[in-house]
Amino acid sequence: MSLRFPPQLAGAERPALVTGASSGIGRASAEALAALGHPVVVGARRASRLDELVASIREAGGEATACAVDVTDADSVAAFVAAATDAYGDPEVLVSSAGSLQMGRVWELSPEDFAAQMDIHLMSVHRMLHAVLPGMISRRRGDVVVIGSDVAYTARPRSGAYVAAKAGLENMANQARKELEGTGVRLGVVRPGPVMTEMGTEFDPATAEAVINDWVKHGFGRHPRMCKPSDLARGVTAMVSMPRGAQITELEIQPEAPIEEDYS
């Protein structure tokens, strides 16, 4: 056993894979990593949005390429990782950020819809770990960041399968981190509170009203502020930029309340 760690590679030598990169936290994370010099492979199902993101990163001086991926399909995940490796070499960083949101009471979702939400928020992360971690372990280095949620510990009503999936994700990440000890591979969870993303913007007015009323009833929504995706991206880059020998295992990022004019 050696107590010394090799120095961290420069960003340009650390290709990064980002799933769920077509919008929200995934897109912001890809932009932030590229700004640090990482070659970034962005993946999502909406390929047209990925092309626009790649163009934006390149215009800013970064290096990026796009590869459509369906994280609910193992073959698609394998093809994504293979294409990323062909483009920039073995992945040194993985940011797993794919997700969608279907609101409703637990028992109101059909079993099929509940399972689909579990798939995209939990099983899809396992597919990425299964595809990427063996190589990282063999190289004795790598950083994995999964996007969790504070709902794993503070369940919000009418969140469908999202709460169950994120609770499972957080526990799977905790287990995997223990199993990765001594391999040189670090795994961390960035845990957002409320974030202004596209998830939820497609709700009809009745659903949105019911969700907000239930959240307020149970003590959520104490103020109107929400985090920006770029706030979460700062957490992602902090994790993967830690010097060797230290790691950020969990990072919860919450919106700060507005400053009250009369605080007495």
N, C-alpha and C positions, 0 to 999 in steps of 0.2 A: 504494500500500500504506500503510495506517495502522497505527501502532504502538499506538494507543489502542483500548481496548475499551469498548463501552457498559456501564454498570453492570448487574450481574445483576438480573433481575426478582425481585420478591418471590414467595414460594412460592405465594401465592394467584393470581398471574398466570401460573403455570407448570403447566398441566394435565399429569398424569402417567398413562401407560398402563402397566399391569403385567399380564403374562401369567403363567400358572401360579399364579394368586393364590388358588386354593382351599385351599392348604395350604403348609407348609414355608417356604422362603426367599421365595417370591412373596408369600404372605400377610403375612409379617413385614415385607417391604419396603413393601407397600401401607400397612400400619398406620404404619410409621415416616415415610413420605412425607406421609401425611395429618396426622400429628402436627406436621409442619413447616409445615402450611398449604396443601400442594398439593391441588387437587381431583384425585381419583384415580378412574380408570376401571379396574375390576378385571375380568379376563377369564380364563376357564377353561371346561372342558367341563362341570364339575359345578355347574350353575346354582344348585342349592339351597344349596350352601356359599357361593356368592358373595353370596346374599341375606343370609345370616347375617353375613358379613364386613362388608357395607355397613352393616347395622344396628349392628354393634359400633363401626365407625368413627364413625358419626353420633352414637351415644350418647356417644362420647368428645369430641365437638365438632368432628369433621372433616367433610369434604365428600367423598362418594363415590357412585358409581353402578356398577351391574353390567351386563355384557354378555357373554353366553356366546360363546365362540370356540373353534373347532377350528383350532389353529395348523398342522395338517397339510393344511389346505384353503385355497387362495388366496382363494376367494370369501368364505369365512368371515372371513378376516383383513381383507379389504377392507371387509366390512360392520362389523366391530369398530371399525376406525379411523374409518369414517364416523360410526358411532353415538357414538363418543367425541368426535369433533369437534362434532357437533350438541349434545352435552351441555355441553361446557365450552370449546369453541374449539380452535384448532390445538394439537396436542400439543407440549409443550416437553421432555418427559422420556419415555423409553421404558425399561422394565426388562423384559428378556426372560428369563423364568425357568421356562418350561414344560418338563416332562420326565417320564420314567418310566424304569424300570430292569428289564431282563430279564437275569438272570445266566446264565452258561454259558461253556464254552470256545468260542473263536472258531469252530471248525469244527462245533461241535455245534448252533449256532443254524441254523435253516433260512435260506436266502437271503431269504425273505420277512420273517422276524422281524428279521434283521440290517438289512435295508433300512428297516424300520419304525422301528427305533431311530435309525438315521442321520437319518431324516426328522424325528423329533420333536426331536432334539438339535442338528441342524445346518441342515437345509433349512428348518425352521420359523423359525429366526432370520433366515435370508435373506429369507423372505417378509415378516417384520416390517420389516426394513431397507428392502426394496423399497417397502413401503407408506408408510413414515414419513420416511425420509431426504430424499427430494426436497423436501418441504415445509420441513423444517428448513433445508436448504441455501439455499433461496430466501429464507428469513427471516434467514439468517446467524446462527442460534443454535439450541441444542438440546443435550441430553445423552442419550446412549444407554449403558446398562449391560447387558452380557450376563453371564450366570452361567456361568463356565467350570468347570474342575475340575483339581485337581493331578494327576489320572490322565493328563492330556495329556502330562505329563513324567515321571511315575513310574507306568507302566502296572501296574495290579493284575490278577492272573490271575483268570479266571472272571468277568470284567466284560462279557462279550458284546461288543456293538458300542459300548458306552459310551466306551471308551478311544479308539477310532478317531474317533467323532463329536466328542468333546471336543477331541481334537488338531486336527481339521479346523476346529472352531469357533474355537479360539485363533488359528490361522493366518489364518482369514478375517477375524477382528477386527483382527489386526495389519496385514493388507493394507488393510482399509477405513480404519483410522486414518490411514495414510499418505495415502490418497486423499482424506481429508477435511481434510487440512492446508490452512489458509487459508480454510476455509468458515465458520468460527465454530462448527462442530458438533464436540462432543467425544464420543469413544467409548472406554469403558473396560471392562476385564474384572475382575470380582470372582471370585477363584479359591478356592473352598472346599477345605479338607481334609475329613476325616470330619465329617459333620453329622447330628444326630439329626432325621431327617424321616421321612415315611411311606414313602419309597422304600426298599424292602428289607424292610419289615415283613410283606409278604405271602409271603415265602419259606417253603417247607415246611422242616421240621427237617433233612432230609437235605441240601438245597441250602445252607442256612445253615451247617451243619457243614462241608461241603466248601469253601465260600468262606472261612470263618474259618481253617481248617487251611492252605489254600494261601496266604492272606495272611500268616499267621504264618511259614510256611516261607520266604517271600521277603522277610521283614523288615518287613512292615507290622503295624500293631496293636501298637506297642511299649508302649502304655498304653491303658487303657479309656476315657479321656476323649474326648468328642465335642463339637463346637461346637453351639450352639443356633442356630436360624434367626435369632433377633434379633441374634446376633453378626454374621452376614452382612449383615443389614439396615443395621447401622451403617456397614458398608463402602459399601453402595449410597448411603446418604444423604451420606456424606463425598464421594463422587465428584460427585454432582449439585449439591452445595452449595459447591464450590470457587469462589472469585471468578474472574471473567473474567480471562484472561491466564495461567492456570495450569490444569493438568489432572492427575488421577491416571489413568495409563494402565493400570496393572495393580496389583491388590491381592490378595495371597494371605493367607488367614486360616486358621490352623491351631489346633487345640485345645492348650491348655497342659497339660503333664503334671501329675499330682497331686504335691503337695509330699511328699517322702519324709521320714519321721520320723527316720530315721538316715541322713544324707547325709554320708559320710566317704570 
